[in-house]
Amino acid sequence: MHKFLARDKAIYSFDPNHEPVISIDQCEVLVVETMDCFAEQIKSKDDAMEAFDWSRINPATGPVYIQGVKPGDIVRIDILKIEIAESSLMACIPGAGALADHIAEAERTFLKKEDNHIVLETERGKLDIPINPMVGVIGMTPANKSVPTGTPDAHGGNMDCRLATEGSSLYFKAEVEGGLFACGDLHAVMGDGEVLICGAETSGEVTIRAQVVDAPNLPTPLLENAGLYAVLASAETVDEACKLANDMMMSFLTKTVGLGVNDSARLMSLVGNLRICQIVDPLMTVRFEFPKWALDDLGFTHIGRTETTCK
């Protein structure tokens, strides 16, 4: 029987003053129930945006205290399963998002899930879009500041990385005892950039487990899936975020993998990919992806080691 954390335990900032609402052991499985990014405030297409409480944006469920986690530890969060609701929501909001100059009229659109796709009704007919459930807000709590859950930064947060899917793992550096983990802001599907300011926003459940990894030089946040490693960088501009992501991947290849600087640079330019996650939050987020096959061929097989092997 897995532990369960209900979505009424929602926070709107990653804040070291928040008391943990649940404690888990390393490798213990936890099911986290989440609200959508609008905190379930929009129930129909007729709900007036004037009544919307903008302080309740991007709720994350938590914080979760992870036993044995100390400041400075690298913690791996495995996303074991993502279950999403039967309906998703998108909102066109004048003045908001990267398309702000084009959006003149507010509109709420509900998208129904059917099997493995969502249904979007357009002026030219119905379109079935394959789902790719992902977690938009995920991270650990910083030690000396409070960061709104709608803002991404070095602690994670609202990175809106579409690779944060079932079967992926994210690495964070703990800054406080227990890490104080939280997550939320699920999407049924979202494209890189999230240019409208939202994807297919939905509620649901995320099943996770956590453990400390012996990788002291690992740049974080870092995402791993079956095919790649990706460092995640957030900054005030896309240019600054790209520079930070480049530096982080160079650090990963030299300090974690053990390659030389020039070898790392050649490989980054040949097989690496610099991509945008989102450009609509208070900070922009980009990622640098590097394929596992190249590192496998060079003898690098995994990040660090763990004290316990999770079953």
Residue, then its C-alpha position, 0 to 999 in steps of 0.5 A: m500500500h503506497k502513501f497518498l498525499a491529497r491535493d488539498k495540501a497545496i502550497y503556492s511557494f517553495d518556502p523553507n518556513h513551510e512545515p512538511v505535510i508528509s514524511i517518506d523514507q527513501c525508495e518509499v512510493l508516494v502518490v501525489e494528487t494535484m490540482d490544475c494550474f488554475a487551482e480548479q477555479i475555472k469550471s466552465k467556459d463562462d467563468a469570468m476571469e475577473a473573479f479569478d484569484w491570481s494568487r492561486i496559480n500553479p499550486a504544488t502539493g507538499p512539502v514532502y519530507i524525505q527521511g535522511v536527506k541533508p543539505g547538499d545531498i543530490v536527490r533523485i526523484d523518479i516519476l513512476k506514473i502519471e494519471i491525468a483527469e478526463s478533461s483539460l483546460m486551456a485559457c487564452i488571456p489578453g496580455a499574457g504569454a508569448l502571444a500576448d500581442h495576438i490575443a484580444e479576447a479571453e476564452r476558456t477551452f475544455l479538451k476531453k480525453e479519449d483513450n490516448h489523445i485529447v480532442l480539440e475543436t477548431e473552426r475547421g473541425k476536430l483534431d485528435i492530439p496524442i497525449n504526453p502527460m508531464v509534470g510542470v512544477i517539480g522541485m525542492t525547497p531553497a534554503n534562504k528564500s521563498v520562490p513562488t511555485g509559478t517561477p522556475d529556478a535552480h531549485g526546479g519549480n515551474m520549469d515546464c519541461r515536457l520531458a518530465t514524463e512517466g519513466s523519467s528521473l529528476y535530480f535536485k540539490a537539497e538545501v534544507e533538511g528533508g529536501l521539502f519536495a513538492c510537485g503539481d501543474l500537470h499537462a495532458v500535452m504541451g509543446d516546447g515554449e508553452v507560448l500561449i502561457c498554458g498547455a492542456e492544463t489538468s489535474g491528476e496523480v503523480t507517483i514518485r519515489a526519492q533517494v540520495v545519489d552519490a554525485p556531488n558535482l552533478p549540475t542540477p536540475l538535471l533530467e534523465n530518461a531512457g535516451l538522454y540526459a538534460v540539464l535545465a537552466s532558468a534565467e531572466t532571458v533566453d540568452e542567459a538561460c542558454k549560456l547557463a545550460n551550456d555551462m551546466m552541460m559542460s560541467f556534467l560532461t567534464k566533472t561527472v562523465g570525466l571527459g576533457v573540455n575540448d572533447s566535451a565541446r566537440l560532442m556538445s556541438l555534434v550530438g547535443n541539442l539546446r532546446i527551449c522549455q518555456i518562455v512565459d514564466p517570470l524566468m525563461t527555461v531551456r534545456f541542453e539534451f545529450p544522448k545516452w548512446a554517445l556516453d554508453d559508447l564511451g563507457f559512462t553508464h550511470i550517475g553516481r551510486t545510491e545507498t539503497t537500490c529501489k525495488 
